[in-house]
């Protein structure tokens, strides 16, 4: 008699869910004849922060239980799959810059900076050392101080969308996993409270997920129909037909980021909106990521972060909670004024960026933990049998995704983490998951 495969359902096709699926398929105990993975995604892979984050990797990120492992795994993935070419992996320097934008203006509108060094000197005000020679795209006359906070030994970068979709394709190529586009609306339990599956809604008419992605060729022909399902019909808000599908599962892993509380109302994870832009500079700039603090008026500062990539420059700003986390990534509200501010401040720092053009204005929600004693993420078992969680990574989700995925694979297949000590990050320490939708 043929034995049924163990069904592992991963809810969310961002980088955390994708890395969990990837490391499951790479685990020595994973057997495609005995295991099957279904990745459920409401809209499209990497549609949230996994497609819009900066992609900085740092050994000094948090939490330190998993950061060193994840930094190492990023390098291993790059070595294995030519990450430099496939998703822009590279080591780089990282600087901290303090600047003053309150200098007086000439009638022509040009900045008047008496007694300051010329921009050709590369030496900022009050700084003991000149800027590195290759950082010739930054205006030193507005910089009051700077310091190095990362070297190629401790900081690197990736393009989040590209690494997420690349690893997803590798997962699907194994034949042991499938991606299903559908919104999970319910976690199904038996009479003992054990999770036995999920219910999700999908449009009756198959949608082409690649049409809505940033790269139309990134994920083609990846939707599928899950096995072991029962269906019923409904109507979507836009009038199109919906089918409700009940999918049986032996293990359910929630990797939903800021949408976690949609299924787990008591989970202390919420969304922090973050705006960003990408700029096409008028010439190549050096590989120096920058954390800035710029004085714009007395007592007022802004802190844009600048991450040069090989073919563009990514700029992001501080997060806000002005707009609650929406229903899906399709509903994220982009404040164009905030994006224009980012371009303005980037231009104050760099003439090269000022004369560049904006390629993309965007916003996403970062999953942050509302726990005084833990900055996240939450990784591992919940207090509900067969229900697992990996979420709450804040701004370090891209950084910590490989380690999270590897650890989750170990917990699911071995029963415990063996690559890192995740004591203190267990979900069951911080909330009761029995009140589930």
LINZI-V685367 format. One record per pair of residues at least 6 apart in sequence whose ideal C-beta (glycine too) atoms are under 7 Angstrom apart, sorted by sequence separation. I is the first residue (numbers start at 1). J is the second residue. D is the distance in whole Angstrom. If there is no record, write none. Layout:
# LINZI-V685367
i,j,d
I,J,D
I,J,D
This chain:
# LINZI-V685367
i,j,d
24,30,6
61,67,5
77,83,6
78,84,6
83,89,3
84,90,6
105,111,6
106,112,5
117,123,5
171,177,5
172,178,7
189,195,6
190,196,5
210,216,5
213,219,6
235,241,6
236,242,5
254,260,6
261,267,5
295,301,5
296,302,6
326,332,6
347,353,6
369,375,6
382,388,7
410,416,7
411,417,6
427,433,7
10,17,5
105,112,6
123,130,4
124,131,7
131,138,6
172,179,6
188,195,7
189,196,6
210,217,7
235,242,6
256,263,7
260,267,5
294,301,6
306,313,6
307,314,4
346,353,4
347,354,3
369,376,4
381,388,6
382,389,5
393,400,6
410,417,5
59,67,6
103,111,5
104,112,5
122,130,4
187,195,6
188,196,5
210,218,7
233,241,7
234,242,4
261,269,6
293,301,5
294,302,5
380,388,7
410,418,5
59,68,7
103,112,6
116,125,6
121,130,7
122,131,5
131,140,6
188,197,4
210,219,6
254,263,6
260,269,5
261,270,7
306,315,5
369,378,7
410,419,6
10,20,6
103,113,5
188,198,6
209,219,6
210,220,5
233,243,6
234,244,6
254,264,7
293,303,5
323,333,5
407,417,5
10,21,6
78,89,4
122,133,7
187,198,6
188,199,6
258,269,7
292,303,6
304,315,6
305,316,5
378,389,6
379,390,5
59,71,5
186,198,7
231,243,5
232,244,5
258,270,7
292,304,6
304,316,7
407,419,6
24,37,6
186,199,4
209,222,6
231,244,6
258,271,3
292,305,7
304,317,5
377,390,7
378,391,6
406,419,5
407,420,6
57,71,6
184,198,5
185,199,6
209,223,6
231,245,5
291,305,6
292,306,7
377,391,6
378,392,5
390,404,5
131,146,7
185,200,6
290,305,7
303,318,6
343,358,6
377,392,4
407,422,6
8,24,7
21,37,5
124,140,5
127,143,7
184,200,5
185,201,6
229,245,5
230,246,4
290,306,4
376,392,3
377,393,4
57,74,6
123,140,6
183,200,6
206,223,6
229,246,6
289,306,7
376,393,6
403,420,6
21,39,6
122,140,5
125,143,7
126,144,5
127,145,5
182,200,4
183,201,5
229,247,5
289,307,5
376,394,6
390,408,5
121,140,7
124,143,3
125,144,5
126,145,5
127,146,6
182,201,6
226,245,7
228,247,7
375,394,7
119,139,6
124,144,6
182,202,4
228,248,4
288,308,7
388,408,7
119,140,6
124,145,7
181,202,6
226,247,5
287,308,6
317,338,6
17,39,6
119,141,6
124,146,6
286,308,7
339,361,4
117,140,6
285,308,5
369,392,4
377,400,7
388,411,7
117,141,7
367,391,5
368,392,7
388,412,7
116,141,5
317,342,5
336,361,6
367,392,5
379,404,6
13,39,5
181,207,6
367,393,6
368,394,5
8,35,6
10,37,6
315,342,5
334,361,6
367,394,7
377,404,7
6,34,6
13,41,4
113,141,5
181,209,6
285,313,6
334,362,6
366,394,6
379,407,6
5,34,6
6,35,5
7,36,6
8,37,5
9,38,5
10,39,5
11,40,5
12,41,7
334,363,5
366,395,6
379,408,7
5,35,6
333,363,7
381,411,7
5,36,4
7,38,7
9,40,6
15,46,7
315,346,5
332,363,5
380,411,5
13,45,4
14,46,6
280,312,6
281,313,6
332,364,6
201,234,7
203,236,7
279,312,6
332,365,7
14,48,6
278,312,5
279,313,5
14,49,7
15,50,4
205,240,7
278,313,7
14,50,4
278,314,5
279,315,6
203,240,6
204,241,4
203,241,7
204,242,7
276,314,6
277,315,5
304,342,6
389,427,4
203,242,6
204,243,5
276,315,6
202,242,7
276,316,4
306,346,6
313,353,6
325,365,5
101,142,6
201,242,5
202,243,6
275,316,7
304,345,5
100,142,6
181,223,5
274,316,6
275,317,6
304,346,6
380,422,6
99,142,5
179,222,4
180,223,6
201,244,6
202,245,6
302,345,6
379,422,5
99,143,5
100,144,5
179,223,6
180,224,6
98,143,7
99,144,6
179,224,7
199,244,6
200,245,5
274,319,5
380,425,7
381,426,7
382,427,5
383,428,4
97,143,6
98,144,5
178,224,4
180,226,5
199,245,7
273,319,6
379,425,5
380,426,5
381,427,7
382,428,6
387,433,6
98,145,5
199,246,5
200,247,7
272,319,4
273,320,5
312,359,6
319,366,6
378,425,6
380,427,6
381,428,6
98,146,7
178,226,7
273,321,7
377,425,6
97,146,5
197,246,6
198,247,5
272,321,6
378,427,4
383,432,6
384,433,5
96,146,6
169,219,7
172,222,6
197,247,5
273,323,6
374,424,7
383,433,6
384,434,6
95,146,6
96,147,5
168,219,6
197,248,4
198,249,6
294,345,6
382,433,4
383,434,7
196,248,6
197,249,4
378,430,7
384,436,7
95,148,6
96,149,5
161,214,6
165,218,4
196,249,7
95,149,7
165,219,5
198,252,6
271,325,3
93,148,7
94,149,5
270,325,7
94,150,3
374,430,7
93,150,6
195,252,5
292,349,7
93,151,6
188,246,7
93,152,7
371,430,6
92,152,6
275,335,6
91,152,4
94,155,4
277,339,5
92,155,6
182,245,7
275,338,4
92,156,6
275,339,6
91,156,5
92,157,6
187,252,7
277,342,5
90,156,6
259,325,7
277,343,6
89,156,7
90,157,6
258,325,5
275,342,7
279,346,7
285,352,6
88,157,7
89,158,5
283,352,6
88,158,6
282,352,6
87,158,5
88,159,4
281,352,5
87,159,5
281,353,6
282,355,5
88,162,6
279,353,6
282,356,6
83,158,7
87,162,4
281,356,4
86,162,7
87,163,4
187,263,6
280,356,5
279,356,4
280,357,5
279,357,7
87,166,6
184,263,7
279,358,6
280,359,5
86,166,5
279,359,7
277,358,5
278,359,4
74,156,7
278,360,5
277,360,6
74,158,7
277,361,5
81,166,7
276,362,6
275,363,5
274,363,7
273,363,6
274,364,6
58,150,6
273,365,6
274,366,6
272,365,6
60,154,7
271,365,4
272,366,5
59,154,4
271,366,7
58,154,6
271,367,7
272,368,5
58,155,5
57,155,6
269,367,5
270,368,6
56,155,7
57,156,4
269,368,7
57,157,6
269,369,6
270,370,6
56,157,6
57,158,7
268,369,6
55,157,5
268,370,4
55,158,5
268,371,5
55,159,6
55,160,5
53,160,5
258,365,4
260,367,7
258,366,7
51,160,6
258,367,4
50,160,5
51,161,4
257,367,4
50,161,7
51,164,7
46,160,7
50,164,5
46,161,5
46,164,4
45,164,6
46,165,6
45,165,6
269,391,5
45,168,5
269,392,5
260,391,5
157,289,7
45,179,7
155,289,7
252,386,6
254,388,7
257,391,6
251,386,5
252,387,5
253,388,4
254,389,5
255,390,5
256,391,6
250,386,7
252,388,7
255,391,6
251,388,7
253,390,7
254,391,7
39,177,6
41,179,6
37,176,6
36,176,6
37,177,4
38,178,6
39,179,5
40,180,5
41,181,6
35,176,6
42,183,4
32,174,7
38,180,6
40,182,6
149,291,7
32,175,6
32,176,4
40,184,6
15,160,6
22,167,5
18,164,5
25,171,6
19,167,7
22,170,6
137,285,5
15,164,5
18,167,5
22,171,5
25,174,5
137,286,7
14,164,7
18,168,5
21,171,5
157,307,6
159,309,7
25,176,6
135,286,6
25,177,7
134,286,4
18,171,7
135,288,5
13,168,7
253,408,6
21,177,6
40,198,7
40,200,6
251,412,6
268,430,6
51,214,6
268,431,6
267,431,5
44,209,5
266,431,5
13,179,6
266,432,6
266,433,7
44,212,5
44,213,6
264,433,6
266,435,5
265,435,6
264,436,6
265,437,7
11,184,5
263,436,6
45,219,5
263,437,5
11,198,7
38,226,5
9,198,6
195,384,6
195,385,7
193,384,6
194,385,4
195,386,4
194,386,6
195,387,4
95,288,6
97,290,6
99,292,6
101,294,5
102,295,6
93,287,7
101,295,6
102,296,7
92,287,4
93,288,5
94,289,4
95,290,5
96,291,5
97,292,5
98,293,5
99,294,5
100,295,5
101,296,5
102,297,6
92,288,7
90,287,6
92,289,6
187,387,7
142,348,7
142,349,7
49,257,7
38,247,7
48,257,6
139,349,6
138,349,6
139,350,6
138,350,5
139,351,6
137,350,5
137,352,4
7,228,7
88,309,6
88,310,6
52,276,6
20,253,6
56,289,6
20,255,6
9,247,6
17,255,4
160,398,5
16,255,4
9,249,4
158,398,7
7,248,6
11,252,7
14,255,7
193,434,6
7,249,5
8,250,7
11,253,7
12,254,7
7,250,5
8,251,5
9,252,5
10,253,5
11,254,5
12,255,4
14,257,6
6,250,5
9,253,7
11,255,7
12,256,4
8,253,7
10,255,6
11,256,6
12,257,7
101,348,5
187,436,5
99,349,7
187,437,7
54,305,7
56,307,6
186,437,6
55,307,7
54,307,5
54,314,5
54,316,6
48,329,5
47,329,4
43,328,5
42,328,5
43,329,5
43,330,6
52,362,5
53,364,7
52,364,4
63,375,7
62,375,6
49,364,4
48,364,5
49,365,7
48,365,6
49,366,6
77,402,6
74,402,6
70,399,6
73,402,4
70,400,5
73,403,6
67,399,7
70,402,5
67,400,7
70,403,3
73,406,6
62,396,7
66,400,6
69,403,4
61,396,5
66,403,4
61,399,5
66,404,7
58,399,6
66,407,7
57,399,5
55,398,5
53,397,7
53,398,5
49,397,6
69,419,6
69,420,5
66,420,5
65,420,6
65,421,6
66,422,7
65,422,6
65,425,7
63,425,7
20,390,6
16,390,5
16,393,7
16,397,6
15,397,6
19,401,4
23,405,4
27,409,5
15,398,6
19,402,5
22,405,6
23,406,4
30,413,6
29,413,4
16,401,5
19,404,6
20,405,4
24,409,5
29,414,7
15,401,4
19,405,3
23,409,4
27,413,5
16,404,6
20,408,5
24,412,7
16,405,7
20,409,6
8,412,7
